[in-house]
């Protein structure tokens, strides 16, 4: 049975500039105060060549960091494989088994070692759709997230979430590639409603606010205008005036970690951008002053993030974990809604163990399989006469691509061996 609860239960900020919000926990049976605010925490993190980078088993270091931050939405880049995504999910769920992840897409941009992924608390959030958009550098991944609100059938709360990793390094050619990838983002948002709530996160590799890609990002004439919630505009590279928002590098030397950058904290490469309507819409609103470079105490310019001299609100223990995990710090922010958030207690297996990426197709059938069932799932395809024309197993894959070009045009049904799950219909066109 679903139940309604205040999801801000003892949600006390660990951030130095974040407003401290303390709410009493209670069950709502008859009424709900319209003035109440429920919060969600979003986090982006470049996890650096995961899982091949050193030290080994970094998913457990990441677990410690996530447990400290407690994000509802975790967005990452520099994921190398689906195995890496599964390892992260397993580690996160060793806390209290509350996270799910999106399907893993093979790189549409042919950069197979640098991909994106999103993890989310499945009791609060449903993933309705996802896709990988090719660019000339790395994929732009899109995720349609639906918040489990009490009025989701009549007034759904959707967060259109994009995650990417723009081209690195200085120089005009690299700036141009970053600009072109940002343009791909805005091309995709043209398909969204003008009042859509949008988050765009990633390792953007911007060195200053004058970069063409950043300027396009904040251009108010965009169909969906985006803003930088940190409101820290300037020349970020190697500038002491911005050392509290620097996110790279957590290390003076990159030796011994199997990659990554050195030089100490002196660049602001990691961002979470939001649509401008999230600054003043109570339906979904950015919490002022909640945006932080997590673990950066603001006094660690060009030093290791765990240097003892960089003490402050973030503990030595968490800064040690950040130093070991990646050459980037996470960026984190809070958003809030005036709506009721309803905790979904039903299992994913009953709701949606697999789905079709497209239901009208010509040559390729794409199937997204939830990781919890991917090991045992088997599928069969039947034509309109009930004749079996294909059968195959998931083989522990959460994203299946099947060549169906040999099938005749017409309606087909995809059935699985999963109990109580109906067949899915698709149309094969010529």
N, C-alpha and C positions, 0 to 999 in steps of 0.2 A: 504494500500500500504506500502511495506517496504521502508525504507529510510536509507541512509548511513550517519553516523555522527561520529565524533571523540569522543569516549567514555571516554576520559580523561578530559572531560569538567570540568574545574576548580577543578581538582583532586589534591588538595594540601595536602601533608602528614601531619598528626597529630602526627607522630612518631618522637622521638628524634633523631634517627639515619637514618631515611629514607630520601633519596634524594628528594628534592622538585621539582616536575614536574608540570609545568604550561603550558597548551596548550590553544590556541585560539579555540573557538568553530566555526565551519563552516560546511556548507553542501558541499558535494562533488558530482558534477554532471558529469564532463568530465574526471577528472584525479585524481590521488592520489599519494602523494609523497611516494616513496619506502623507504625512511629513517624514516618515522614516526613510532612511537611506541605507541601501544595501551595497556593499562594495565588492569589487573584483580586482585582483592584482595581476598585472601583465608584466612579463619578464622576457627580455631578449638576451641571448648569450651566444657568442662565437665559441664553440667548444673545441676548436683547434684540432684538425686532423683526427677526428674521433672515428674508430677506436684505435688507430695504429700508433698515435703519438704516445710519448712517455709522460709519466710512469704508466705501467699497465693497470688495468682495472679502474680506470678513472671514473667509471660510472658510479662508483661508491663515493668518490670525492664529490662528484656532482650531486649525488643524493644528499650529502651533508649540506651543501650550499642551498639546494632546493628546500630542504627541511627548514633551514634558517629563514629563507625568504617567504616561503609558503605561497607560491604563485598559483592562480587559478588557470592562467594561460602561460605556457612556457614555449617560446619560439627559439629555435636554434639554427645555426648554420655551421658549415664545415663538417657535416656528417658524411662519412665515406660509404656507408653501406646500410642495407636493411638490418643486417646483423647488429650493427651499432645502435640502430633505433630500438631494436628488441632488447638489447642489453641495458640501455637507458631506462626503458619502460619497466623492465623487471626490477631494476634497482629502485626506481621511484616507488613502485608498488610494494616494495619491502617495508615501506613506512606504514601505510595503512590501506593499500590497495585501492586508491581512489583515482588514479590517472588512466586515461586512454590516449591513443595517438592516432594521427591521420595515416592513411595509406602511404606507403613508400613508392614514389615514382622514379623509375629510371630517368636519368638526366635527359631532358629534351634538348639541352644545349651542348651535349657531349662532354661535359665536365663531370665525369662520374665520381670523382673523389671529393667534390664540394657541393653538397646538396643541403636542402633545408628540411625541417620537420617541425611539427607543432604537437605538443602534449597538452592535455586539458583535464580538468576535474569533471568526470563524467556524470556526477550527480547534479552538477549545476549547468553543464554545457553539453549540447549535441552538435556534432559535426554533420552538417547537411550536405556539403558538397566540397570537393577539392579538385584542383588541377595544377599542372605544371606548365608554365608559359615559357617558351624558349626565348632567349636573348643571344646576343653575340658573345656573351661571357658565361654567365651562369643562370640557372632557372630563376624565374619569378614565380613563387608558389602562392596560390590563392586558396583560402579556407573560409567557407561560410559557416560561422558559428552562431547557433541559436541558444540564447540563454533560457533556462527553464524557469519562466515566469508564470504566475498564476493565470494571466490572461493571454498566454502564448497563442491560443487559437484565434483570438479576435484582434490582437495587437502585438504580433511577435516582435521580440527584441533581437535583432540580428547584428552581429559585428562582422563586417567584411574585412578579413585579415590577410595581409600580404607580407611575405617574408622573402628577403633576397640577400645576396652578397655581391655588391658592386665591384667593379674592377679596381685593383689595388695600384698603388704607386703614383708618383707625381708625373707631370708632363702633360702637354696638351692632348696627345693621343689618348691617354688614359682618362682624362677629363671628358673627352668626347664619348668614350665608351660608357662612362657612368651616366652621362646625359641621355644617351640613347636607351639605356635600361630604364631610367626614370620615365622616359617617354612611353615605354612599353606599359609601365604601370598606369599612366593616365589613359592610354588607349583602352586598357581593360576596364577602368572605372567608368568609361563612357557607357558601358552596358548596365551600370547600377543606377538606382533611383537618385535623383539630385539630393535628397535628404538622407542618404545612406550614412550610417556610422562606419567609418573606415579607420583601420590601424595599418600603418606601413612601417615595418621594423626590419632592421638588418645591419650588417657591417657595411656602411655606405662609403667608407674610405674618403670622406670629404676632409680636406685640409683647412678650408676656411669657408665662410658664408658666401663668398663671391663666386664660388664654383658654379658653372652653368647648371649642373644637375640639382644643386641645392636651391638655386634661384627659381628653377622651374618648379621644384617641389612646393615652395611657399608662394608661388604666383597666385594672387587672389582672384585672377580671372579664370582659373581652372573650373571646370564644371563642378567638381567636388574640391573646394579649396582645402589645402592641408596646412597645418601649423606645427611648429616645433614647440612642444609644451614646456621645454626647459627655459625658453626665452633667453638663451645665451648666444647671441649673435656676435660673430667676430672672427678673428684669425686664430684658430685653435691650436695650430701646430707649434709646439715648442714655446708656448706662451704661458708664463706664470699666472697671468690674469684669469686663465681658464683651468687651472690645475685641479679644481674640484669637480670638473666634468670630464676630465680625461679618462679614457677607457683602454688605451693601449700605450705602452706595453707594461704588463705586470712585472716584467723581468728586465734587469739591466743586461743580463747575458742570456741568449737563447740556447747556449750549449747544454747538451744532455737531455733535451726535451723532444728531440726528433722533429724539429721545425719551430716555426713561430718567429716573432720579432723580439729584439732586445732594445736596449736604450732607456728603459724605465718609462714611467708614466709621463707622456708628453703629447699625446694625440687624442682627439675626440672622433673616433671612427664609428662608434656604435650608436644607433638612434632608434627611438620609437616615435614616429610622427602620427598625428591624429587629424581627422577631419575637423574643420573649424567649428562645426555645429556641436562638437563635444566640449566646447568651452562654456556653453551656456544653456544646454538642453537637459532638464532634469530627468528625461527618459534615459539618457546615458551621458554622463558628464565626468570630465577629468577632475580629479581632486587636486585643487591648487597646491603647488609646492611639493607634490609627492614624487616628482621625477628625480631620480638619483642615479649616479654611477655607483652601484652597490660595492661597498668595500673600500672605496676611495675616501679617505678621511680629509682630503683637501690639503694635505701637507706633505705630499710624496712626489714632488716634481722630479722627474728623471731618476727615480729610485725604484727598488723593488717594492711591490705593494706590501710585503710583509716585513719590511725593514722596521726594527724596533722603534726608530725615531718617528715613524708614521702612525703613532698611536692616536686614538680618538674613539668615536662612538662605535666603530667596527672593531671587534676583538682581534687579538693576535691569532686566535685559532681560525677564525673565518678568513682572515687575510692569508694565513698559511695555506688553506685549502684553495683559495683563488690563485695563489702563486703556483701551486702544483697543477691545477686544472687546465689553465689556458693562459695565453698571452694577452687576453682581453678580460675586462671586468663585465659583469652583466649590467644592463640598464633596466630599471624597474620603475613602474608607475602604478597608481591606483586610479580606478574609475568607479563611479557610483551610479546607482539608479534609484528612482523613487518607486519602482515596481517591486512586488513581492517576488522573491526567488524561491522556487519550489524545488526541494531536493528530490531528484528522481532515484528511487530505490529499486527499480526494475533492472534486471540484468540485461546487458547488451545482447546476449545470445538470443533472448526472446524478441527483442526489438528489431535488430538489424545485424545479423551476423555477416551478411554479404550484400553487395549492391552492384548494379551496373553503372559504369561510368557514363555510357550513352545507351539509349534504348532504340535509337535509329542509327544504323551503321551499314557500312558496305563491306569492308574486308577484315576488320579487326574487332573482336569482342574483348572489352576491358572490364575486369571484375575486381572490385575492392573487397578483400576478405579481412574480417577483424582478426587481429593476432591471436586472440583467445581460442579461435576455432581453426586456424590455418593448418595446424598439424594433422588434423583428422578429416578435414572437409573433402568430399568427393562430389563431382558434378556430372550431370548428364544433360544433353540438349535434345529436345523432342520437337518434331515438326507439328503442324496443325492437325495431322492425322493421328498423333500419339506415337509415332515411330521414333525410336531412339536413333539419332544420327551421329552423336559424338559423346564420348565420356572421358573424363580426366580428373586428376587429383590436384588439390592445392599445393601439396608437397611443401608445406610450411611457408608458402609465399603469401604475402598479404596484398600483392598486386599482380594479377594474372593478365597476360596478353595472349589471346588465342586467335590464330589465323582461321577465319571462317569464309575466306574468299571462294572456296569450292562449294559452299552451300547455295542452293537455289534461292532466288528472291522469295520472300514471304515471311510469315509470322512464326516465331519459334519460342519455346519455353525452356528456361534454365532451372533445373531442379537440383537439389542437394540431398545429402544424406543426413542433414540436420533436422532433428525432430521438431514438428510443429511450425516449420518455416515454409511459407507458400512459394510456389514457383514464380519466377520473374519472366515477364514477356518482353521480347524485343523484335524489331523489324529489320530483316536483312534486305537491303536494297541492292540494285545492280550497280 
